Amino acid sequence: MFLAIDAILTAAEAAALRAAAETLAFADGRATAGRIAREIKANDQAAASADLDAVRARVTDALMAHPVFVAAARPRAMTPLILSRYRGGQSYGTHVDDALMGGIRTDLSFTLFLSDPASYDGGALVVADAIEERAFRLDAGSLILYPSTTLHRVEPVTRGTRLCLVGWVQSWIRDAGQREILFDLDRAVAEVHAREGKSALLDTLTKTRSNLLRMWAG
């Protein structure tokens, strides 16, 4: 399931994080790439610091407080977020993310855009499925969530700076099809509750969702 989620951060929050990023030191992004990926990766990543940890914490809190992100990803664990910067000519060629990172299995990948898309050219995240490629350049504060099993790339930036945070999720629900069923059930529960409040149908839906979670979580 590919899912674009708007307004994980407000415009003001995204602007504050862009300002915070300007004070950070950046290093060659190839340092965190695997042997093959190093050959096609050209970007900068924020170096470890207390200020970077503060940025990570603010964004992680926002992610874990966002009901759509939580419902779609069912996070059991997450890697530390990477603050990534692409400037003129930088790109990341076609690759698949490592299956294991920092001791967790990567089920889902995400990119949270911090730069206003009008402030740079190029830099689309292009994700491929079995049928087509999909290109994403989202508003500042919005996020694309997609399976870590997919091939993807970042197109060259030809003007300006593309700033984003990337991360990976190990989900409580390993199977992508099961995650989508639970996500659909969450939406059905919310719609029924909004339409009719507490009801027998709502009770049945919430019972079914809870019991599927018991069956599938692991």
DRENDREN-36877 format. One record per residue (C-alpha): chain; x, y, z. Coordinates in steps of 0.02 Angstrom, whole numbers, always signed. Layout:
BEGIN
- cadena / xx / yy / zz
- A / X / Y / Z
...
***
This chain:
BEGIN
- cadena / xx / yy / zz
- A / +0 / +0 / +0
- A / +64 / +173 / -50
- A / -5 / +311 / +60
- A / +23 / +499 / +52
- A / -19 / +580 / +220
- A / -42 / +768 / +224
- A / +8 / +882 / +366
- A / +105 / +767 / +480
- A / +184 / +935 / +524
- A / +105 / +1105 / +505
- A / +184 / +1231 / +387
- A / +254 / +1323 / +538
- A / +328 / +1163 / +612
- A / +409 / +1118 / +445
- A / +482 / +1293 / +432
- A / +551 / +1280 / +609
- A / +636 / +1115 / +567
- A / +710 / +1189 / +407
- A / +781 / +1330 / +512
- A / +850 / +1204 / +638
- A / +930 / +1105 / +496
- A / +1027 / +1258 / +440
- A / +1125 / +1252 / +603
- A / +1173 / +1069 / +586
- A / +1331 / +994 / +513
- A / +1307 / +879 / +364
- A / +1415 / +736 / +301
- A / +1423 / +625 / +147
- A / +1266 / +519 / +140
- A / +1361 / +370 / +71
- A / +1420 / +331 / +247
- A / +1251 / +251 / +287
- A / +1231 / +159 / +121
- A / +1268 / -23 / +83
- A / +1411 / -74 / -31
- A / +1309 / -69 / -192
- A / +1205 / +83 / -145
- A / +1362 / +187 / -114
- A / +1393 / +185 / -301
- A / +1228 / +275 / -338
- A / +1199 / +382 / -184
- A / +1244 / +566 / -187
- A / +1169 / +668 / -46
- A / +1210 / +743 / +123
- A / +1149 / +683 / +292
- A / +1149 / +775 / +457
- A / +1291 / +719 / +570
- A / +1255 / +652 / +743
- A / +1226 / +788 / +873
- A / +1112 / +836 / +1016
- A / +1024 / +961 / +902
- A / +989 / +824 / +774
- A / +921 / +714 / +914
- A / +800 / +855 / +958
- A / +739 / +865 / +778
- A / +716 / +676 / +773
- A / +620 / +676 / +936
- A / +500 / +813 / +877
- A / +461 / +721 / +716
- A / +449 / +549 / +796
- A / +324 / +619 / +922
- A / +222 / +694 / +779
- A / +222 / +529 / +685
- A / +167 / +428 / +836
- A / +29 / +553 / +873
- A / -40 / +548 / +696
- A / -187 / +425 / +686
- A / -172 / +390 / +499
- A / +15 / +352 / +508
- A / -10 / +239 / +659
- A / -158 / +148 / +579
- A / -66 / +120 / +415
- A / +103 / +70 / +487
- A / +60 / -11 / +655
- A / +236 / +32 / +715
- A / +321 / -92 / +829
- A / +492 / -11 / +809
- A / +571 / +126 / +704
- A / +747 / +164 / +650
- A / +822 / +331 / +701
- A / +767 / +460 / +573
- A / +892 / +521 / +443
- A / +889 / +705 / +398
- A / +936 / +705 / +214
- A / +984 / +850 / +100
- A / +995 / +853 / -90
- A / +1071 / +1002 / -180
- A / +1116 / +1041 / -361
- A / +1147 / +880 / -458
- A / +1129 / +764 / -308
- A / +1021 / +609 / -324
- A / +1000 / +430 / -266
- A / +990 / +297 / -401
- A / +872 / +149 / -406
- A / +890 / +36 / -255
- A / +795 / -67 / -127
- A / +814 / -31 / +58
- A / +908 / -153 / +167
- A / +797 / -285 / +245
- A / +875 / -260 / +417
- A / +928 / -93 / +489
- A / +984 / -58 / +666
- A / +922 / -226 / +726
- A / +745 / -211 / +655
- A / +660 / -283 / +501
- A / +610 / -147 / +378
- A / +429 / -172 / +327
- A / +389 / +7 / +278
- A / +490 / +156 / +219
- A / +438 / +337 / +228
- A / +496 / +508 / +171
- A / +435 / +663 / +262
- A / +460 / +816 / +153
- A / +522 / +975 / +238
- A / +554 / +1086 / +87
- A / +417 / +1178 / -5
- A / +410 / +1095 / -178
- A / +411 / +1268 / -259
- A / +583 / +1301 / -183
- A / +672 / +1166 / -284
- A / +663 / +1077 / -451
- A / +685 / +891 / -479
- A / +709 / +782 / -326
- A / +552 / +676 / -349
- A / +544 / +514 / -251
- A / +502 / +383 / -382
- A / +435 / +218 / -316
- A / +401 / +69 / -429
- A / +271 / -67 / -410
- A / +236 / -212 / -527
- A / +139 / -101 / -648
- A / +209 / +74 / -647
- A / +323 / +203 / -569
- A / +249 / +339 / -459
- A / +334 / +505 / -428
- A / +306 / +605 / -268
- A / +349 / +786 / -226
- A / +239 / +826 / -77
- A / +206 / +985 / +19
- A / +316 / +1027 / +166
- A / +258 / +928 / +317
- A / +179 / +788 / +214
- A / +238 / +608 / +205
- A / +239 / +462 / +84
- A / +232 / +288 / +161
- A / +273 / +138 / +51
- A / +332 / -44 / +62
- A / +518 / -65 / +93
- A / +516 / -208 / -32
- A / +499 / -88 / -180
- A / +631 / -17 / -295
- A / +641 / +172 / -284
- A / +753 / +320 / -322
- A / +772 / +508 / -297
- A / +784 / +606 / -458
- A / +924 / +736 / -473
- A / +891 / +905 / -394
- A / +920 / +1039 / -526
- A / +880 / +1195 / -423
- A / +871 / +1235 / -239
- A / +880 / +1115 / -93
- A / +772 / +964 / -54
- A / +768 / +930 / +133
- A / +678 / +780 / +204
- A / +675 / +654 / +345
- A / +677 / +469 / +302
- A / +646 / +319 / +412
- A / +594 / +138 / +420
- A / +461 / +46 / +520
- A / +451 / -131 / +585
- A / +264 / -159 / +596
- A / +168 / -263 / +721
- A / +84 / -333 / +565
- A / +216 / -407 / +451
- A / +100 / -449 / +306
- A / +57 / -301 / +194
- A / -114 / -370 / +148
- A / -160 / -391 / +330
- A / -103 / -213 / +369
- A / -217 / -148 / +231
- A / -366 / -245 / +297
- A / -340 / -171 / +470
- A / -318 / +3 / +396
- A / -483 / -15 / +303
- A / -567 / -75 / +463
- A / -501 / +78 / +556
- A / -581 / +191 / +426
- A / -744 / +94 / +435
- A / -747 / +108 / +626
- A / -717 / +295 / +617
- A / -854 / +320 / +486
- A / -984 / +217 / +580
- A / -943 / +305 / +744
- A / -958 / +476 / +662
- A / -1124 / +429 / +580
- A / -1215 / +339 / +720
- A / -1107 / +341 / +877
- A / -1103 / +188 / +988
- A / -1201 / +49 / +904
- A / -1209 / -139 / +882
- A / -1123 / -122 / +714
- A / -983 / -20 / +791
- A / -960 / -152 / +926
- A / -947 / -289 / +794
- A / -820 / -192 / +693
- A / -710 / -151 / +842
- A / -721 / -332 / +902
- A / -667 / -394 / +730
- A / -523 / -270 / +722
- A / -459 / -318 / +895
- A / -470 / -504 / +860
- A / -379 / -488 / +694
- A / -242 / -391 / +783
- A / -228 / -533 / +909
- A / -214 / -660 / +768
- A / -89 / -566 / +662
- A / +21 / -463 / +779
- A / +195 / -526 / +802
***
